[in-house]
Every structure is written in structure tokens, then in C-alpha cells.
């Protein structure tokens, strides 16, 4: 009799497989940091709005 909760042994899906660290893949240069800062303007704006509502 097979156990009810038994699951077949499978390989991890690609989404669960270890991935290269994207943060470590690129050196921290002034240009890269400036680009990241500019790209995150909407995130900072959203965070500021959320913090303002909590006060």
C-alpha cells in the first residue's frame, strides 16, 4: 500500500533552482548607482506617500 502523502522525486523547477546573484554580477560604480537611484524614483515617491499617511 502506497503512502497517501508520498510524492514522486522530481528535480527542482527552473524557478526554484539557484540563480546567479544579480547584485554581485555588476560592479558598484558611480554610473550604476546613479542609474539605480534614478530608476527607483517611483519607489521613493510611493514610500513617502505611505509614510505620510501613517503620521
C-alpha distance matrix in Angstrom:
0.0 3.8 6.5 9.0 12.0 11.1 14.0 15.1 17.9 21.2 24.8 26.8 28.7 32.5 33.3 31.3 32.6 35.6 38.9 42.4 44.4 46.9 49.1 49.6 50.0 53.4 56.3 57.8 61.1 63.6 63.1 59.3 59.6 62.2 60.0 57.1 59.4 60.8 57.5 56.3 59.3 57.2 54.7 57.6 59.2 56.0 55.5 59.2 58.8 55.8 57.6 60.7 58.8 57.6 61.1
3.8 0.0 3.8 6.3 8.7 7.4 10.2 11.5 14.4 17.5 21.2 23.1 25.0 28.7 29.5 27.5 28.9 31.9 35.1 38.7 40.6 43.1 45.4 45.9 46.2 49.7 52.6 54.1 57.4 59.8 59.3 55.5 55.9 58.5 56.2 53.3 55.7 57.1 53.7 52.6 55.6 53.6 51.1 54.0 55.6 52.5 52.0 55.7 55.4 52.5 54.3 57.4 55.6 54.4 58.0
6.5 3.8 0.0 3.8 5.7 5.4 9.0 11.3 14.0 17.1 20.6 22.0 23.9 27.7 28.1 25.9 27.5 30.3 33.6 37.1 38.8 41.3 43.4 44.0 44.6 47.9 50.7 52.0 55.4 57.8 57.3 53.5 53.7 56.3 54.3 51.2 53.4 54.9 51.6 50.3 53.2 51.2 48.6 51.4 53.0 49.8 49.2 52.9 52.6 49.5 51.3 54.4 52.6 51.2 54.8
9.0 6.3 3.8 0.0 3.8 5.6 8.7 11.7 14.7 17.3 20.8 21.6 23.1 26.9 26.9 25.0 27.1 30.0 33.1 36.7 38.2 40.5 42.5 43.5 44.1 47.3 50.2 51.3 54.6 56.8 56.2 52.4 52.5 55.0 52.8 49.7 51.8 53.2 49.8 48.4 51.2 49.0 46.5 49.3 50.7 47.4 47.0 50.6 50.1 47.0 48.9 51.9 49.9 48.7 52.3
12.0 8.7 5.7 3.8 0.0 3.8 6.3 9.9 12.4 14.8 18.0 18.5 20.1 23.8 23.7 21.5 23.7 26.5 29.6 33.2 34.6 36.9 38.8 39.8 40.5 43.7 46.5 47.6 50.9 53.1 52.6 48.8 48.8 51.3 49.3 46.1 48.2 49.7 46.4 44.9 47.8 45.7 43.1 45.9 47.4 44.2 43.7 47.3 47.0 43.9 45.7 48.8 47.0 45.7 49.3
11.1 7.4 5.4 5.6 3.8 0.0 3.8 6.7 9.2 12.1 15.5 16.6 18.6 22.4 22.7 20.6 22.2 25.1 28.3 31.9 33.6 36.1 38.2 38.9 39.4 42.7 45.6 46.9 50.3 52.6 52.1 48.3 48.6 51.2 49.1 46.1 48.4 49.9 46.5 45.4 48.4 46.5 43.9 46.8 48.5 45.4 44.9 48.6 48.5 45.6 47.4 50.6 48.9 47.7 51.3
14.0 10.2 9.0 8.7 6.3 3.8 0.0 3.8 6.4 8.7 12.1 13.2 15.0 18.8 19.3 17.4 19.0 22.1 25.2 28.8 30.7 33.0 35.4 36.1 36.3 39.7 42.6 44.1 47.4 49.8 49.1 45.3 45.8 48.3 46.1 43.2 45.6 47.0 43.6 42.6 45.7 43.9 41.4 44.4 46.1 43.2 42.9 46.6 46.5 43.8 45.7 48.9 47.4 46.4 50.0
15.1 11.5 11.3 11.7 9.9 6.7 3.8 0.0 3.8 6.1 9.9 11.9 13.8 17.4 18.7 17.0 17.9 21.2 24.2 27.8 30.1 32.4 35.0 35.5 35.4 38.9 41.9 43.7 46.9 49.4 48.6 44.9 45.6 48.2 45.9 43.2 45.9 47.2 43.8 43.1 46.3 44.6 42.3 45.4 47.2 44.4 44.2 48.0 48.1 45.5 47.4 50.7 49.4 48.5 52.1
17.9 14.4 14.0 14.7 12.4 9.2 6.4 3.8 0.0 3.8 7.0 9.5 12.1 15.4 17.0 14.9 15.3 18.3 21.5 24.9 27.3 29.9 32.4 32.6 32.6 36.1 39.1 41.0 44.2 46.9 46.2 42.5 43.3 46.1 43.8 41.2 44.0 45.4 42.1 41.6 45.0 43.5 41.1 44.1 46.2 43.6 43.2 47.0 47.4 44.9 46.6 50.0 48.9 48.0 51.5
21.2 17.5 17.1 17.3 14.8 12.1 8.7 6.1 3.8 0.0 3.8 6.4 8.6 11.9 13.8 12.1 12.3 15.7 18.6 22.1 24.7 27.0 29.8 30.0 29.7 33.2 36.3 38.3 41.4 44.1 43.2 39.5 40.5 43.1 40.7 38.2 41.1 42.4 39.1 38.7 42.1 40.7 38.5 41.6 43.7 41.2 41.0 44.8 45.2 42.9 44.8 48.1 47.2 46.4 49.9
24.8 21.2 20.6 20.8 18.0 15.5 12.1 9.9 7.0 3.8 0.0 3.8 6.4 8.9 11.3 9.7 9.1 12.4 15.2 18.6 21.3 23.6 26.5 26.6 26.1 29.7 32.8 34.9 38.0 40.8 39.9 36.2 37.4 40.1 37.7 35.3 38.3 39.7 36.4 36.2 39.7 38.6 36.4 39.5 41.7 39.4 39.2 43.0 43.6 41.5 43.3 46.6 46.0 45.3 48.7
26.8 23.1 22.0 21.6 18.5 16.6 13.2 11.9 9.5 6.4 3.8 0.0 3.8 6.4 7.9 5.9 6.0 9.6 12.3 16.0 18.4 20.6 23.4 23.8 23.5 26.9 30.1 31.9 35.0 37.7 36.8 33.1 34.1 36.7 34.4 31.9 34.8 36.2 32.9 32.6 36.1 34.9 32.7 35.7 37.9 35.7 35.4 39.2 39.8 37.7 39.5 42.8 42.2 41.6 45.0
28.7 25.0 23.9 23.1 20.1 18.6 15.0 13.8 12.1 8.6 6.4 3.8 0.0 3.8 5.4 5.4 6.3 10.1 11.8 15.5 17.9 19.5 22.6 23.4 22.8 26.0 29.4 31.2 34.0 36.5 35.3 31.6 32.7 35.1 32.5 30.1 33.1 34.2 30.7 30.6 34.0 32.6 30.7 33.9 35.9 33.7 33.8 37.6 38.0 36.1 38.2 41.4 40.7 40.4 43.8
32.5 28.7 27.7 26.9 23.8 22.4 18.8 17.4 15.4 11.9 8.9 6.4 3.8 0.0 3.8 5.4 5.0 8.3 9.0 12.5 15.1 16.4 19.7 20.5 19.5 22.6 26.1 28.1 30.8 33.3 32.0 28.4 29.7 32.1 29.4 27.2 30.4 31.3 28.0 28.2 31.6 30.6 28.8 32.0 34.1 32.2 32.4 36.1 36.8 35.2 37.2 40.3 40.0 39.8 43.2
33.3 29.5 28.1 26.9 23.7 22.7 19.3 18.7 17.0 13.8 11.3 7.9 5.4 3.8 0.0 3.8 5.7 8.2 8.5 12.1 13.9 15.0 18.0 19.4 18.8 21.6 25.1 26.6 29.4 31.6 30.4 26.7 27.7 29.9 27.3 24.8 27.8 28.8 25.4 25.2 28.6 27.4 25.5 28.7 30.7 28.7 28.8 32.6 33.2 31.4 33.5 36.6 36.2 36.1 39.4
31.3 27.5 25.9 25.0 21.5 20.6 17.4 17.0 14.9 12.1 9.7 5.9 5.4 5.4 3.8 0.0 3.8 6.4 8.4 12.2 13.8 15.7 18.3 19.3 19.4 22.5 25.6 27.1 30.2 32.6 31.8 28.0 28.7 31.3 29.0 26.3 29.1 30.5 27.3 26.8 30.3 29.2 26.8 29.8 32.1 29.9 29.7 33.4 34.2 32.1 33.9 37.2 36.8 36.2 39.6
32.6 28.9 27.5 27.1 23.7 22.2 19.0 17.9 15.3 12.3 9.1 6.0 6.3 5.0 5.7 3.8 0.0 3.8 6.3 9.9 12.4 14.7 17.5 17.8 17.5 20.9 24.0 25.9 29.0 31.8 31.0 27.3 28.3 31.1 28.9 26.4 29.5 31.1 28.0 27.8 31.5 30.7 28.5 31.3 33.8 32.0 31.7 35.4 36.4 34.6 36.1 39.5 39.4 38.8 42.0
35.6 31.9 30.3 30.0 26.5 25.1 22.1 21.2 18.3 15.7 12.4 9.6 10.1 8.3 8.2 6.4 3.8 0.0 3.8 6.9 9.1 11.9 14.4 14.3 14.4 17.9 20.8 22.7 25.9 28.8 28.3 24.6 25.6 28.6 26.7 24.2 27.2 29.1 26.3 26.1 29.9 29.6 27.2 29.7 32.5 31.0 30.4 33.9 35.4 33.6 34.8 38.3 38.5 37.8 40.8
38.9 35.1 33.6 33.1 29.6 28.3 25.2 24.2 21.5 18.6 15.2 12.3 11.8 9.0 8.5 8.4 6.3 3.8 0.0 3.8 6.3 8.5 11.5 11.7 11.2 14.6 17.7 19.7 22.8 25.6 24.9 21.2 22.4 25.3 23.2 21.0 24.2 25.9 23.2 23.3 27.1 26.9 24.8 27.4 30.2 29.0 28.6 32.0 33.6 32.2 33.4 36.8 37.3 36.8 39.7
42.4 38.7 37.1 36.7 33.2 31.9 28.8 27.8 24.9 22.1 18.6 16.0 15.5 12.5 12.1 12.2 9.9 6.9 3.8 0.0 3.8 6.1 8.9 8.4 7.6 11.2 14.2 16.5 19.5 22.5 21.9 18.4 19.8 22.9 21.1 19.1 22.4 24.3 21.9 22.3 26.1 26.5 24.5 26.8 29.8 29.0 28.5 31.7 33.6 32.5 33.5 36.8 37.6 37.2 39.9
44.4 40.6 38.8 38.2 34.6 33.6 30.7 30.1 27.3 24.7 21.3 18.4 17.9 15.1 13.9 13.8 12.4 9.1 6.3 3.8 0.0 3.8 5.5 5.5 6.2 9.3 12.0 13.6 16.9 19.8 19.6 15.9 16.8 20.1 18.6 16.3 19.4 21.6 19.5 19.5 23.3 24.0 21.8 23.7 26.9 26.3 25.5 28.6 30.7 29.6 30.4 33.7 34.8 34.3 36.7
46.9 43.1 41.3 40.5 36.9 36.1 33.0 32.4 29.9 27.0 23.6 20.6 19.5 16.4 15.0 15.7 14.7 11.9 8.5 6.1 3.8 0.0 3.8 5.5 5.0 7.0 10.2 11.7 14.5 17.1 16.4 12.7 14.0 16.9 15.1 13.0 16.4 18.3 16.1 16.6 20.4 21.2 19.4 21.4 24.5 24.2 23.7 26.7 28.8 28.1 29.0 32.1 33.3 33.2 35.6
49.1 45.4 43.4 42.5 38.8 38.2 35.4 35.0 32.4 29.8 26.5 23.4 22.6 19.7 18.0 18.3 17.5 14.4 11.5 8.9 5.5 3.8 0.0 3.8 5.5 6.2 8.2 8.8 12.1 14.6 14.6 10.9 11.4 14.8 13.7 11.3 14.3 16.8 15.2 15.3 18.9 20.2 18.2 19.6 23.0 23.0 22.1 24.8 27.3 26.7 27.1 30.2 31.8 31.4 33.5
49.6 45.9 44.0 43.5 39.8 38.9 36.1 35.5 32.6 30.0 26.6 23.8 23.4 20.5 19.4 19.3 17.8 14.3 11.7 8.4 5.5 5.5 3.8 0.0 3.8 5.5 6.9 8.6 12.0 15.2 15.6 12.3 13.2 16.8 16.1 14.2 17.2 19.7 18.5 18.8 22.4 23.9 21.9 23.1 26.5 26.7 25.6 28.2 30.8 30.2 30.4 33.6 35.2 34.7 36.7
50.0 46.2 44.6 44.1 40.5 39.4 36.3 35.4 32.6 29.7 26.1 23.5 22.8 19.5 18.8 19.4 17.5 14.4 11.2 7.6 6.2 5.0 5.5 3.8 0.0 3.8 6.7 9.5 12.2 15.5 15.1 11.9 13.8 17.0 15.7 14.5 17.9 19.8 18.4 19.3 22.9 24.4 22.9 24.4 27.6 27.9 27.3 29.9 32.3 31.9 32.5 35.5 37.1 36.9 38.9
53.4 49.7 47.9 47.3 43.7 42.7 39.7 38.9 36.1 33.2 29.7 26.9 26.0 22.6 21.6 22.5 20.9 17.9 14.6 11.2 9.3 7.0 6.2 5.5 3.8 0.0 3.8 6.5 8.6 11.8 11.3 8.3 10.6 13.6 12.5 11.9 15.2 17.0 16.1 17.4 20.7 22.6 21.5 22.7 25.9 26.6 26.1 28.4 31.0 31.0 31.4 34.2 36.0 36.1 37.9
56.3 52.6 50.7 50.2 46.5 45.6 42.6 41.9 39.1 36.3 32.8 30.1 29.4 26.1 25.1 25.6 24.0 20.8 17.7 14.2 12.0 10.2 8.2 6.9 6.7 3.8 0.0 3.8 5.9 9.6 10.1 7.9 9.6 12.8 12.8 12.5 15.2 17.4 17.3 18.4 21.5 23.9 22.6 23.2 26.6 27.7 26.9 28.8 31.7 31.8 31.8 34.5 36.7 36.6 38.1
57.8 54.1 52.0 51.3 47.6 46.9 44.1 43.7 41.0 38.3 34.9 31.9 31.2 28.1 26.6 27.1 25.9 22.7 19.7 16.5 13.6 11.7 8.8 8.6 9.5 6.5 3.8 0.0 3.8 6.8 8.3 6.3 6.7 10.1 11.0 10.4 12.4 15.1 15.5 16.2 19.0 21.7 20.4 20.5 23.9 25.3 24.2 25.8 29.0 29.2 28.9 31.5 33.9 33.8 35.0
61.1 57.4 55.4 54.6 50.9 50.3 47.4 46.9 44.2 41.4 38.0 35.0 34.0 30.8 29.4 30.2 29.0 25.9 22.8 19.5 16.9 14.5 12.1 12.0 12.2 8.6 5.9 3.8 0.0 3.8 5.3 5.1 6.2 8.5 9.9 10.6 12.2 14.2 15.4 16.6 18.9 21.9 21.3 21.1 24.2 26.1 25.4 26.6 29.7 30.4 30.1 32.4 35.0 35.2 36.2
63.6 59.8 57.8 56.8 53.1 52.6 49.8 49.4 46.9 44.1 40.8 37.7 36.5 33.3 31.6 32.6 31.8 28.8 25.6 22.5 19.8 17.1 14.6 15.2 15.5 11.8 9.6 6.8 3.8 0.0 3.8 5.5 5.1 6.0 8.5 9.9 10.4 12.2 14.1 15.4 17.0 20.4 20.1 19.4 22.3 24.6 24.0 24.7 27.9 29.0 28.6 30.5 33.3 33.7 34.4
63.1 59.3 57.3 56.2 52.6 52.1 49.1 48.6 46.2 43.2 39.9 36.8 35.3 32.0 30.4 31.8 31.0 28.3 24.9 21.9 19.6 16.4 14.6 15.6 15.1 11.3 10.1 8.3 5.3 3.8 0.0 3.8 5.5 5.1 6.1 8.6 9.9 10.6 12.2 14.4 16.0 19.2 19.4 19.2 21.8 24.1 24.0 24.9 27.7 29.0 29.1 30.9 33.5 34.3 35.2
59.3 55.5 53.5 52.4 48.8 48.3 45.3 44.9 42.5 39.5 36.2 33.1 31.6 28.4 26.7 28.0 27.3 24.6 21.2 18.4 15.9 12.7 10.9 12.3 11.9 8.3 7.9 6.3 5.1 5.5 3.8 0.0 3.8 5.5 5.1 6.2 8.6 10.0 10.6 12.4 14.8 17.6 17.3 17.7 20.5 22.3 22.1 23.5 26.3 27.2 27.4 29.5 31.9 32.5 33.8
59.6 55.9 53.7 52.5 48.8 48.6 45.8 45.6 43.3 40.5 37.4 34.1 32.7 29.7 27.7 28.7 28.3 25.6 22.4 19.8 16.8 14.0 11.4 13.2 13.8 10.6 9.6 6.7 6.2 5.1 5.5 3.8 0.0 3.8 5.4 5.1 6.1 8.6 9.8 10.7 12.8 15.9 15.3 15.0 18.1 20.0 19.4 20.6 23.6 24.5 24.3 26.5 29.1 29.5 30.5
62.2 58.5 56.3 55.0 51.3 51.2 48.3 48.2 46.1 43.1 40.1 36.7 35.1 32.1 29.9 31.3 31.1 28.6 25.3 22.9 20.1 16.9 14.8 16.8 17.0 13.6 12.8 10.1 8.5 6.0 5.1 5.5 3.8 0.0 3.8 5.5 5.1 6.2 8.6 10.0 11.2 14.6 14.9 14.3 16.8 19.3 19.2 19.9 22.7 24.2 24.2 25.8 28.5 29.4 30.2
60.0 56.2 54.3 52.8 49.3 49.1 46.1 45.9 43.8 40.7 37.7 34.4 32.5 29.4 27.3 29.0 28.9 26.7 23.2 21.1 18.6 15.1 13.7 16.1 15.7 12.5 12.8 11.0 9.9 8.5 6.1 5.1 5.4 3.8 0.0 3.8 5.5 5.2 6.1 8.7 10.4 13.3 13.8 14.2 16.5 18.5 19.0 20.2 22.6 24.0 24.5 26.2 28.6 29.7 30.9
57.1 53.3 51.2 49.7 46.1 46.1 43.2 43.2 41.2 38.2 35.3 31.9 30.1 27.2 24.8 26.3 26.4 24.2 21.0 19.1 16.3 13.0 11.3 14.2 14.5 11.9 12.5 10.4 10.6 9.9 8.6 6.2 5.1 5.5 3.8 0.0 3.8 5.5 5.1 6.3 9.0 11.6 11.2 11.8 14.6 16.1 16.2 17.8 20.3 21.2 21.8 23.9 26.1 26.9 28.3
59.4 55.7 53.4 51.8 48.2 48.4 45.6 45.9 44.0 41.1 38.3 34.8 33.1 30.4 27.8 29.1 29.5 27.2 24.2 22.4 19.4 16.4 14.3 17.2 17.9 15.2 15.2 12.4 12.2 10.4 9.9 8.6 6.1 5.1 5.5 3.8 0.0 3.8 5.5 5.3 6.8 10.1 9.8 9.4 12.1 14.3 14.2 15.1 17.9 19.2 19.4 21.1 23.7 24.5 25.6
60.8 57.1 54.9 53.2 49.7 49.9 47.0 47.2 45.4 42.4 39.7 36.2 34.2 31.3 28.8 30.5 31.1 29.1 25.9 24.3 21.6 18.3 16.8 19.7 19.8 17.0 17.4 15.1 14.2 12.2 10.6 10.0 8.6 6.2 5.2 5.5 3.8 0.0 3.8 5.5 5.6 8.9 10.1 10.1 11.7 14.2 15.0 15.7 18.0 19.8 20.4 21.7 24.1 25.6 26.7
57.5 53.7 51.6 49.8 46.4 46.5 43.6 43.8 42.1 39.1 36.4 32.9 30.7 28.0 25.4 27.3 28.0 26.3 23.2 21.9 19.5 16.1 15.2 18.5 18.4 16.1 17.3 15.5 15.4 14.1 12.2 10.6 9.8 8.6 6.1 5.1 5.5 3.8 0.0 3.8 5.7 7.5 8.5 9.9 11.6 13.1 14.3 15.8 17.6 19.0 20.2 21.8 23.7 25.2 26.8
56.3 52.6 50.3 48.4 44.9 45.4 42.6 43.1 41.6 38.7 36.2 32.6 30.6 28.2 25.2 26.8 27.8 26.1 23.3 22.3 19.5 16.6 15.3 18.8 19.3 17.4 18.4 16.2 16.6 15.4 14.4 12.4 10.7 10.0 8.7 6.3 5.3 5.5 3.8 0.0 3.8 5.5 5.1 6.4 8.7 10.0 10.7 12.4 14.4 15.5 16.6 18.4 20.4 21.5 23.2
59.3 55.6 53.2 51.2 47.8 48.4 45.7 46.3 45.0 42.1 39.7 36.1 34.0 31.6 28.6 30.3 31.5 29.9 27.1 26.1 23.3 20.4 18.9 22.4 22.9 20.7 21.5 19.0 18.9 17.0 16.0 14.8 12.8 11.2 10.4 9.0 6.8 5.6 5.7 3.8 0.0 3.8 5.4 5.2 6.2 8.7 10.0 10.6 12.5 14.4 15.4 16.5 18.7 20.4 21.7
57.2 53.6 51.2 49.0 45.7 46.5 43.9 44.6 43.5 40.7 38.6 34.9 32.6 30.6 27.4 29.2 30.7 29.6 26.9 26.5 24.0 21.2 20.2 23.9 24.4 22.6 23.9 21.7 21.9 20.4 19.2 17.6 15.9 14.6 13.3 11.6 10.1 8.9 7.5 5.5 3.8 0.0 3.8 5.5 5.0 6.1 8.6 9.8 10.6 12.3 14.2 15.3 16.8 18.8 20.5
54.7 51.1 48.6 46.5 43.1 43.9 41.4 42.3 41.1 38.5 36.4 32.7 30.7 28.8 25.5 26.8 28.5 27.2 24.8 24.5 21.8 19.4 18.2 21.9 22.9 21.5 22.6 20.4 21.3 20.1 19.4 17.3 15.3 14.9 13.8 11.2 9.8 10.1 8.5 5.1 5.4 3.8 0.0 3.8 5.4 5.2 6.1 8.6 9.9 10.6 12.2 14.2 15.6 16.9 18.9
57.6 54.0 51.4 49.3 45.9 46.8 44.4 45.4 44.1 41.6 39.5 35.7 33.9 32.0 28.7 29.8 31.3 29.7 27.4 26.8 23.7 21.4 19.6 23.1 24.4 22.7 23.2 20.5 21.1 19.4 19.2 17.7 15.0 14.3 14.2 11.8 9.4 10.1 9.9 6.4 5.2 5.5 3.8 0.0 3.8 5.5 5.1 6.1 8.6 9.9 10.5 12.1 14.4 15.5 16.9
59.2 55.6 53.0 50.7 47.4 48.5 46.1 47.2 46.2 43.7 41.7 37.9 35.9 34.1 30.7 32.1 33.8 32.5 30.2 29.8 26.9 24.5 23.0 26.5 27.6 25.9 26.6 23.9 24.2 22.3 21.8 20.5 18.1 16.8 16.5 14.6 12.1 11.7 11.6 8.7 6.2 5.0 5.4 3.8 0.0 3.8 5.5 5.2 6.3 8.7 10.0 10.6 12.6 14.6 15.9
56.0 52.5 49.8 47.4 44.2 45.4 43.2 44.4 43.6 41.2 39.4 35.7 33.7 32.2 28.7 29.9 32.0 31.0 29.0 29.0 26.3 24.2 23.0 26.7 27.9 26.6 27.7 25.3 26.1 24.6 24.1 22.3 20.0 19.3 18.5 16.1 14.3 14.2 13.1 10.0 8.7 6.1 5.2 5.5 3.8 0.0 3.8 5.5 5.2 6.3 8.7 9.9 10.9 12.8 14.9
55.5 52.0 49.2 47.0 43.7 44.9 42.9 44.2 43.2 41.0 39.2 35.4 33.8 32.4 28.8 29.7 31.7 30.4 28.6 28.5 25.5 23.7 22.1 25.6 27.3 26.1 26.9 24.2 25.4 24.0 24.0 22.1 19.4 19.2 19.0 16.2 14.2 15.0 14.3 10.7 10.0 8.6 6.1 5.1 5.5 3.8 0.0 3.8 5.4 5.1 6.1 8.5 10.0 10.9 12.9
59.2 55.7 52.9 50.6 47.3 48.6 46.6 48.0 47.0 44.8 43.0 39.2 37.6 36.1 32.6 33.4 35.4 33.9 32.0 31.7 28.6 26.7 24.8 28.2 29.9 28.4 28.8 25.8 26.6 24.7 24.9 23.5 20.6 19.9 20.2 17.8 15.1 15.7 15.8 12.4 10.6 9.8 8.6 6.1 5.2 5.5 3.8 0.0 3.8 5.5 5.1 6.1 8.7 10.1 11.0
58.8 55.4 52.6 50.1 47.0 48.5 46.5 48.1 47.4 45.2 43.6 39.8 38.0 36.8 33.2 34.2 36.4 35.4 33.6 33.6 30.7 28.8 27.3 30.8 32.3 31.0 31.7 29.0 29.7 27.9 27.7 26.3 23.6 22.7 22.6 20.3 17.9 18.0 17.6 14.4 12.5 10.6 9.9 8.6 6.3 5.2 5.4 3.8 0.0 3.8 5.5 5.1 6.4 8.9 10.4
55.8 52.5 49.5 47.0 43.9 45.6 43.8 45.5 44.9 42.9 41.5 37.7 36.1 35.2 31.4 32.1 34.6 33.6 32.2 32.5 29.6 28.1 26.7 30.2 31.9 31.0 31.8 29.2 30.4 29.0 29.0 27.2 24.5 24.2 24.0 21.2 19.2 19.8 19.0 15.5 14.4 12.3 10.6 9.9 8.7 6.3 5.1 5.5 3.8 0.0 3.8 5.4 5.3 6.6 9.2
57.6 54.3 51.3 48.9 45.7 47.4 45.7 47.4 46.6 44.8 43.3 39.5 38.2 37.2 33.5 33.9 36.1 34.8 33.4 33.5 30.4 29.0 27.1 30.4 32.5 31.4 31.8 28.9 30.1 28.6 29.1 27.4 24.3 24.2 24.5 21.8 19.4 20.4 20.2 16.6 15.4 14.2 12.2 10.5 10.0 8.7 6.1 5.1 5.5 3.8 0.0 3.8 5.4 5.2 6.8
60.7 57.4 54.4 51.9 48.8 50.6 48.9 50.7 50.0 48.1 46.6 42.8 41.4 40.3 36.6 37.2 39.5 38.3 36.8 36.8 33.7 32.1 30.2 33.6 35.5 34.2 34.5 31.5 32.4 30.5 30.9 29.5 26.5 25.8 26.2 23.9 21.1 21.7 21.8 18.4 16.5 15.3 14.2 12.1 10.6 9.9 8.5 6.1 5.1 5.4 3.8 0.0 3.8 5.5 5.5
58.8 55.6 52.6 49.9 47.0 48.9 47.4 49.4 48.9 47.2 46.0 42.2 40.7 40.0 36.2 36.8 39.4 38.5 37.3 37.6 34.8 33.3 31.8 35.2 37.1 36.0 36.7 33.9 35.0 33.3 33.5 31.9 29.1 28.5 28.6 26.1 23.7 24.1 23.7 20.4 18.7 16.8 15.6 14.4 12.6 10.9 10.0 8.7 6.4 5.3 5.4 3.8 0.0 3.8 5.6
57.6 54.4 51.2 48.7 45.7 47.7 46.4 48.5 48.0 46.4 45.3 41.6 40.4 39.8 36.1 36.2 38.8 37.8 36.8 37.2 34.3 33.2 31.4 34.7 36.9 36.1 36.6 33.8 35.2 33.7 34.3 32.5 29.5 29.4 29.7 26.9 24.5 25.6 25.2 21.5 20.4 18.8 16.9 15.5 14.6 12.8 10.9 10.1 8.9 6.6 5.2 5.5 3.8 0.0 3.8
61.1 58.0 54.8 52.3 49.3 51.3 50.0 52.1 51.5 49.9 48.7 45.0 43.8 43.2 39.4 39.6 42.0 40.8 39.7 39.9 36.7 35.6 33.5 36.7 38.9 37.9 38.1 35.0 36.2 34.4 35.2 33.8 30.5 30.2 30.9 28.3 25.6 26.7 26.8 23.2 21.7 20.5 18.9 16.9 15.9 14.9 12.9 11.0 10.4 9.2 6.8 5.5 5.6 3.8 0.0
